[in-house]
């Protein structure tokens, strides 16, 4: 993916290297134990994880909390993010603490995986604060491997639509050390004023007041911990998953535009690979409407998985017979086509046709026109015998070409 800014991060404090063989073994033991418990409790067929997972990391003061809602809206997610710090303060985590147990990597991974199985996260979710350690990074890789394995296992079953092609994004909001410290201290001043007013008036709610937001040395240390730990964890996944490095140095509006440029929808990241191959010959006009993205992707993948032969006929008809006419009307942006294609008599085929055009960025409307054609005359009664002819009228609209005049 292209970065939002050509700038590269400043040199980092020396970071830990790759996992040792012992650390990899420990990670596999931790994940294996968590997975075994999960499978025993939920059943393998119910291990349905989110279609899309966005791992959100950021320097202190980079605006993770501020921009989470905007990222959710951009991706069409309707669920709140999973914030690991809040998850570790959940009743389940408190039960572990009260029993005298530490909340280590095994407990974090166990709590997170159970949270990811909740139905509201099925289409996609943001993870705020994971992974933070090398063991958690390895456990994430193992989770994604398991998600792919489940998809292969259930691919040719009625449950296949619940085990879709997973999409993993690494998103890092970056500000330099000077800006981070300034923002942390500014937040501390604003929080102090707000909380004093709440105490004085009794109106409103107290905000979290972090010691690091009032001490420049602590703020600087928090930034360096981010670079040495969280940054290292996220960077180690850069070559495996879709990576987005986003400059958060600018204004609120500038940061939102940077995020938009990084998260432009690309169907090749969302659809099943076989579906992508099926649609490869149909050109993209523009991005589809974001809020309808997940449902559209789900339907298209279902067509390929559950009705591949019919889907092949529909996409073949579009590519070979409709698109050449559409191209000839590229200037006007409107193509009107009459077709008597037999495949369109199947109601599901019409739904496929409209969804395919929607995914490729067009607006398609189909009208069925029935015409009675005289075939013969009954010589005895004089009655005219007719046959019914179906004509499918397709109206395809898209952004037309602009002609330079003068």
N, C-alpha and C positions, 0 to 999 in steps of 0.2 A: 504494500500500500504506500502511496506517496505520503510523505510527512507534511504537516501543515506549515512547517517552517524549515528552511534549509539549514538552520543553525543546528549544531550538535551540542550536547550538554558539555559543561566544563569538565575538566579532568576530575576524576573521583578519588576519594580516599581509597587506599588499597583495600580490596575486598577479598572475601574468602573464596577459595577455589572451588573446583567441582567436588561432588560428594566422593568420599572414600568408599572402598568396597564395603567396609563395615557399616557406614552410614546408609548406603543403598540397601544393604541387607536389613537394617533396622526399619527403614521406610517400608520395605516390602512386607515385613512382619506386621508393622502397625496397620498398613492398609488391608492386608489379608485378614487380619483379625476383625477390623471394622466391617469389611465387606461380608465376611462370614456371618456376623451377627445381623447385618442388615438383610441379607438374603433369607436367613432363618425366620426373622420377624415379619418381613413383608411379602416374601415370595418372589421368585425371580421374575415372573411376568409382571410384577408391579413396580419394578425398579425403573421408573420412567422419569428421567432427568430432563432439565430444561433443554429446549432446542438451541437456545443461544445463551452463553454465559459471558458477561463482560467483567473482567478482572480490573477493577478501578484502583489505581494507585496514584499518589500525588505527594509532592513536597508539602511540608507544613505551610499553610497559608495559600496553597495553590487553588483552593476553591472547590474541593471535592464535594462537600456538602451543598455548596451553592449551585453547582452544575449538575448534580445527580438527577434532579427533576427534569432538566432540559435534555439530558442524555436519554432518560426513560421515554420522554415524549418523542424524541427523534427516532428511536427504535420501535416505537409503538407499544412499549411495555406498559401494562396497567397495574403492575404490582410494585410495592415498595422494594428498595434494595435490601439485601441481607448484609447487615453491618456486623462484622465479626465481634467488635467490642461489645455491642448490645447482645449478641448471641451468647457471649461468655458471662453475661449478667442475667441470663434467662433462668427460669425455675430449674431446668435440667442441670445447668452448670452450677447453680447454687447448691443443689442436692449433692453434687460431687464434692464441692468445697466443704459442705457441712459434714460430710462423711470423712473428712480429713484427706481427701485425694487432691492432688495437683491437677490443674487443667493444662495438660501438656499437649503435644502434637496429636497423640491418639485421640484425646477427648475433643480437641478442636475439629479434627477430621470427622469423627463420629457424629458430633452435633451438626456439622455443616451438611454432611450427606443426607441426614434425615430431614433437614430443613429443605434441601433441594428437591425432595420428593413431594413436597406439598403441591397440590393441584394449581394454585395460583401462579406458580413459577414455571408452568409447563412450556409456555412459549418463549420465555426469556427472563433473565434476571441480572442485576448488577451485584457483584460481590465487592464489598468495600472492606479492605483490610486482609485479603487472602490472595496469595500465600505470603507469609512473612519469614519463613525459615526454609532451609534447604530441604528438610524432610517433607514439609508441606508442598514444596514444588514437586518433589518426586511423587507424592501422593496424588497431586493433581494430574500428572501425566498418566498414572495408573488408572485414575478415574476415567479419563477420556478414552484410554484403551478399552476399559470395560464397556463404556457407552458404545463404542464401535463394535465390540464383540456382541453385545445385546442386539444391536441393529442387524448384524449379519444373521444371528440366530433366529430372529423373528421376521426376517425380510419377506419370506414367502408364506406368512401366516396371516390370519385376520387381524392380528395385533400389530402388524407392521407400521401402521400410521402413528403408533405411540412410541416408536423407536426410530426417530428421524435422524438425519445427518446432523451431528452436533457442530455448532459453530462457536469457536472460542476466540474472544478478542482480549488483547492486553492493551489497556489504555492508561497512559501516564500523563498526568497534568504536571508540567514542569515550570518552576520559577527558580531564579538563581538565589544564592544564599542571602545576598543583601536584601532582595525583595521579600524573601520568605521571612526574615527577621523583622523587617518593617511591618509586614502585614500581621504577624503574630502579636507584636507589641501594640499595634493599632486596635486589634481585636480585644486585647486585654483592657485597654483604656475604655473602649466602648462598652464592654461587658461590665466593668466596674460601675460606670455611670448608670447603666440600665438597672443593675441589681440594687444599687443604692436607692433608685427611684421606686423600685418595686417594694423594698423594705419600708420606705417612707410613706407610700400611699396605700400599700396593700393591694395594688392593682397590677395584674400581669403575673408572669412566671419568671423565676430566677433562671438565668442562663448558666451553663457550665463555665466555671471560672478556673482555668488551668494555670498552675504556677509558672509554666514556661512562657505564658503570655505576658508576664510582668517582669521578667528577668532576661536581659539580653544574652547573658552567658548560657542560660538554660535553653533559650530559643535557638541559639547557634548549635548547641549540643543536639537538640531534637532534629535539626536539619541534617546534621552529619550522621546521626543514627539512621535517618531515612536513606541517605546515600549508601551507607555501608550494609544495610540489611534489606529493606524493602526494595530499593532500586536493584540490588543484586539479584533478589529473587525474581523480579519481573523481567529483568534483562536476560536471565537464563532461559526464559521461555520464548524469547524474541524470534528464534529461528524455527519454532515449532508451530506457533499460532499467529493469527492476524495481529499485527502490532501497530499501535497508534501512539506516536509521540506528539503531544499537543502543547504548544507554548501557551502558558497561562499568564504571561507577563503583562498583557495589555488590559484594556478596559473590559467590562462585563460583556458588551456587545461584540468586541473583537474576539474574545475567547469563545463565545457561542458560534461565531462564524468559523473559527478554527475547528471546532468540534464537528460542525456540519460538513465541512470539507472532508474530514477524516471518515465520517460515518455515512457517506453517500451510499445509497443502497446498490448492491450488486447481486443479481440473482445467482451468479456462479458461487457465491458464498453461502447462499441460503438453500438452494434446491438440491435434491438428490442428484448425484453425478449422471445417472441415466437420463433423468429429466433434462438436465443441461444439454446432453448430447442430442436429445430429441428436438430441442428448441434452437439448436445452434444455427440453423439456416434461416431463422426468422430474425430480421434486424431489429435492434432496440431503438425506439423513437425517443423515449425519455424515461425517467424513473417513475415508478408507480406511486400511487398515493400512499404515504407512509402509514397512516392509521389502519389501512386495510391490508398491509403487507403480510402479516402472519397468517391470516385466514386464506389469503390467495395462495401463498406458498404451500400451505397445508393441502388445499384442494388439488393443486397441480401435482404434488407428489402422490396424492391418493390416486389420481387418474393413471399415473405411470405404474404405480404398484398394483392397482386393482383392475384396471381396464387397459392394459398396454396395447392390445390390437386396435381397439377403437381409437385410442389416443394417437396411435401412429397414423391411422387413416385421416384423422382431423388435421394433425400438424402437416401431413403430406399435402393435403388439399390446400391449406393456407399457403404453404411455401411455394408450391408449384403453380397454383392457379390464381390465388388472390394477391400475393405480394407483387408479382409483375404488374398488375393493374394499379396497385397502390403506388408503386414507384413512378408510373406514368403520370400520376396525379400529385406528385410531390410538391409542386408549386402551390396548388390550391389548398392542399391539406384535407381534401374530401374525396373519397372514392365511393361511387355507387355501383354495386355489382349485382347482377341477377345470376342465380345459379340453380341448377336442377340436380345437384349432387345427391345421390341416394343416401350417403352416409349422414346427411343433415336431417333425414327423417327420424333419426334416433334422438329423442329429447336430450339425453346426456351429451350427445355430440355437440348440440347447440351451446350447452353450458360450457363445454370444453373450449369451443371456438371463442366465446366471449372472454373466458378467463385467460386464454393464451394471448389474445390481443391486449387485454388489460395489463398482463405481466410485461408485455413488450412495449407498453407506453401508448397504445392507441385506445380510442373509444369506439367500440363496435356495437351496432344495433342491428338486429335481424327481424325482418317482417316476413311472415309466410303469406303468399298470395296464391289463392286457389282459382284456377281458370278451367271452365268447362269447354272441352273441345269436341265438336260433333265428329262422329266416326262413321255412322251408317244410319240408314233410314229403314224402319220396319215397313216393308211393302204392303203388308196386310192392314196395319193400323195407321200407317203414316207417321208413327212416332219417331222422333230423332233420338238416336242413341248417342250419348256423350261419355267421354272419359274425363276424369278429374286430373288436372295437371297441377303439380305443386311447384311454385317458383319461390325460391328463398331470396329475398331482397336484402342485401348486406349494405349497410352504410358504415364506412370506416372513416373516422376523423382523427387528425393528428396535427401537430405543429407544421404548417406549410413553410415553403421556402420564401425568403425575402428577396425580391428582385430589386437590384440597384437601378435607379432611374436617373436620367439627366446626363 
